[in-house]
Amino acid sequence: MMHMTFYWSNQVTLLVDSWRTNSWTSYVLTLLACLIASAFYQYMEDLRIRLKLASAGKSSSPAQIEAPLLQKKFAGFRGKLSAARVGGAALFGVNSAIGYLLMLAIMSFNGGVFVAVVLGLTVGYWVFRSGDEDITLVVDNPCACA
């Protein structure tokens, strides 16, 4: 039976039916996997943002920044098929998949899994993203729901 409220137990089914914990050892290893996957999510996000900033620094000119409405709307596929854009899109896809898997893991409603994911995100942010004094905020989409 699927739980609909948070519960604290060492028996949890995570993501697929074959990933079940029946002992404390398997439960702790599952929590460690959730923590590592969450920290890896932050690492991938940091890598994607750094790639985006590096490619923006090389390809954007001051005229493009000052007058974006004067650019041609359909300039062709030359800029869209650059290695940095394709790599950024691939990193975004991988990072989105990891994020959705973490969300589904939390939806198991196990308290330990929830704490492990939040702790992993916190540790990952602290290790990979909190010391970025030279990184400016990159807003892909100004909508808060995106």
C-alpha positions as CSV (number, residue, x, y, z in Angstrom):
1,M,0.0,0.0,0.0
2,M,1.3,3.5,-0.8
3,H,1.5,5.9,2.0
4,M,-0.2,9.3,1.7
5,T,1.4,10.9,4.7
6,F,5.0,11.0,6.0
7,Y,6.1,7.9,7.8
8,W,9.3,6.9,9.5
9,S,10.3,3.3,8.7
10,N,13.2,1.4,7.3
11,Q,10.9,-0.3,4.8
12,V,10.4,1.8,1.7
13,T,9.9,1.2,-2.0
14,L,11.8,3.8,-3.9
15,L,11.1,4.7,-7.6
16,V,10.6,1.1,-8.8
17,D,9.2,-2.1,-7.2
18,S,12.5,-3.8,-7.2
19,W,14.1,-1.1,-5.1
20,R,12.8,-2.1,-1.7
21,T,14.5,-1.8,1.6
22,N,14.0,-4.6,4.2
23,S,16.8,-4.0,6.6
24,W,18.6,-1.1,8.2
25,T,21.6,-1.7,5.9
26,S,19.7,-1.4,2.7
27,Y,17.8,1.6,4.1
28,V,21.0,3.4,5.0
29,L,22.5,2.7,1.6
30,T,19.3,4.0,0.0
31,L,19.5,7.2,2.0
32,L,23.1,7.6,1.0
33,A,22.2,7.1,-2.7
34,C,19.5,9.8,-2.3
35,L,22.0,12.2,-0.6
36,I,24.6,11.6,-3.3
37,A,22.1,12.0,-6.2
38,S,20.9,15.3,-4.6
39,A,24.5,16.6,-4.3
40,F,25.2,15.5,-7.9
41,Y,22.1,17.5,-9.0
42,Q,23.6,20.6,-7.5
43,Y,27.0,19.8,-9.2
44,M,25.2,19.4,-12.6
45,E,23.4,22.7,-12.1
46,D,26.6,24.5,-11.3
47,L,28.3,23.0,-14.4
48,R,25.4,24.0,-16.6
49,I,25.4,27.6,-15.3
50,R,29.2,27.9,-15.7
51,L,28.9,26.6,-19.3
52,K,26.1,29.1,-20.0
53,L,28.2,31.9,-18.6
54,A,31.3,30.9,-20.5
55,S,29.5,30.6,-23.8
56,A,27.7,34.0,-23.2
57,G,31.0,35.7,-22.5
58,K,32.5,34.5,-25.7
59,S,29.5,35.0,-28.1
60,S,27.7,38.1,-26.8
61,S,28.8,41.5,-27.9
62,P,28.0,44.8,-26.2
63,A,25.6,45.7,-29.1
64,Q,23.6,42.6,-28.5
65,I,23.3,43.3,-24.8
66,E,22.4,46.9,-25.2
67,A,19.8,46.5,-28.0
68,P,18.4,43.0,-28.0
69,L,15.3,44.1,-30.0
70,L,17.4,45.2,-32.9
71,Q,18.7,41.7,-33.6
72,K,17.3,39.5,-36.3
73,K,14.7,37.2,-35.0
74,F,15.5,34.3,-37.2
75,A,19.2,34.3,-37.8
76,G,19.3,30.7,-38.8
77,F,20.7,27.7,-37.1
78,R,24.3,28.8,-37.0
79,G,24.1,30.0,-33.4
80,K,21.7,27.3,-32.3
81,L,23.9,24.4,-33.2
82,S,27.0,25.5,-31.4
83,A,28.7,23.0,-29.1
84,A,28.1,25.1,-26.0
85,R,24.3,25.3,-26.7
86,V,24.0,21.6,-27.4
87,G,26.1,20.8,-24.3
88,G,24.0,23.2,-22.2
89,A,20.8,21.6,-23.5
90,A,22.1,18.1,-22.7
91,L,23.1,19.2,-19.2
92,F,19.6,20.7,-18.8
93,G,18.0,17.5,-19.8
94,V,20.1,15.3,-17.5
95,N,19.6,17.8,-14.6
96,S,15.8,17.9,-15.2
97,A,15.7,14.1,-15.2
98,I,17.6,13.9,-11.9
99,G,15.4,16.6,-10.4
100,Y,12.2,14.7,-11.4
101,L,13.6,11.4,-10.0
102,L,14.4,13.2,-6.7
103,M,10.9,14.5,-6.6
104,L,9.5,11.1,-7.2
105,A,11.7,9.7,-4.4
106,I,10.4,12.3,-2.0
107,M,6.9,11.3,-3.1
108,S,7.5,7.9,-1.4
109,F,6.6,9.9,1.7
110,N,9.4,8.3,3.8
111,G,10.8,10.8,6.3
112,G,14.3,9.6,6.0
113,V,14.3,9.9,2.2
114,F,12.9,13.4,2.5
115,V,15.7,14.4,4.9
116,A,18.4,12.7,2.8
117,V,17.3,14.6,-0.4
118,V,17.1,17.9,1.4
119,L,20.4,17.4,3.2
120,G,22.0,16.3,-0.1
121,L,20.7,19.4,-1.9
122,T,22.0,21.6,1.0
123,V,25.4,20.0,1.0
124,G,25.7,20.1,-2.8
125,Y,24.8,23.7,-2.8
126,W,27.3,24.5,-0.1
127,V,30.1,22.5,-1.8
128,F,29.5,23.4,-5.4
129,R,27.6,26.7,-5.6
130,S,27.8,28.8,-2.5
131,G,31.3,30.2,-3.1
132,D,30.5,31.8,-6.4
133,E,31.3,35.5,-5.8
134,D,32.1,36.0,-9.5
135,I,29.0,34.2,-10.8
136,T,26.1,36.5,-11.6
137,L,22.5,35.4,-11.4
138,V,21.3,33.6,-14.6
139,V,17.6,33.7,-15.1
140,D,16.5,31.4,-17.9
141,N,12.8,32.1,-17.4
142,P,11.4,35.0,-15.2
143,C,8.3,33.0,-14.4
144,A,8.5,31.6,-10.9
145,C,6.6,28.5,-11.8
146,A,9.1,27.4,-14.5
